[in-house]
Amino acid sequence: MTTPPDGLPVYRVLTGPDDSAFCHRVSEALELGYRLHEGPAVTFDGQRVIVAQAVVWSGRTSG
């Protein structure tokens, strides 16, 4: 596959609270064929940790 599925962009930034739902979103992107771009950015909003992780399309490498 040379382009991301479902019209998704080549570059994406996933953001959200640092919880299992966020980890699942990143894992799903990796399973689709994205790869991590650098490390995550992390901040604290006064109540919870918020994470941002950039991913870039590299195409599906298996499956």
Buried (B, 14 or more C-beta within 10 A) or exposed (E): EEEBEEEBEEEBEBBBEBEEEBEEBBEEBEEBBBEBEEEBEEEEEEEEEBBEBBBBBBEBEEE
